[in-house]
Amino acid sequence: MREYDLSDARWRKSSYSNGEGGSCVEVADGVPGAVPVRDSKVTGGPVVVVGSAAWTEFLRTVGPLASR
């Protein structure tokens, strides 16, 4: 398993997060080939690192569901 140094990561709230304070997911940009994901309410908690291609497919799949 590859380790990533995310100490300087710039986190941003995902555009798919609820703007009303709930279901907040943050992602970090600038990690080649990967997308780190965390819960914005637990910034010191665990981070899931997803491959870029898998993240793109995930968004393609859930994007239409999120707008329902």
N, C-alpha and C positions, 0 to 999 in steps of 0.2 A: 504494500500500500504506500503510495506516494504521500509525503508530507508537504504542506504548503506553509510558507511564512506569511501569515495574514496580519502581522502586527501593524503594518502601514496601510492595510486595506481601507478603501474608501467605500463605506456602505451607503446604500440608498434604498429607500422603500420601493419595493416592486410595484410596478404599475397595476398589478393584479390585486394588490392589497386593498382592504376596505379602508376608505378614507375617514371612517367614523371611529377610529381607535381600536378596532377589533381586527382579528385575522391579519396581523401585520407581519409580512415577510420581507426581509431585507436581503439584497444580493450585493456582492462586491464585484466591481468591474476591474478589468486589467489583469486578470490571472489567465495567462495563455492556456487555451485548451480546456478551461474549467470555469465553473460558476459556483462560488461559495454561497451558501444560503443559510440564513439564521432567523430566529424569532426575534423581532425587534424589542419585545418586552423582556427578553433574557439575553442581553448583549454579551454577557460573559459566559453564556451557556454553549452547548455544542453547535458545531457548524457542519453542515453536510456539503461536501464538494461533489458536484455533478459534472460530468463531461459536457462540453459545449454542445455536441450533437444531441445528446440525450436531453439537455435542457431545452433546446430548440424544439424537439419533438414533443416534449412535455407541454410547452406553451402552445404549440399547434393543436394539441389534443384538448387541453383544458380551456383555452381561450374562448372558444364558442360557448362552453358551459358556464364560464364566469359571467357572461353577459345575459344570462337567462334570469 
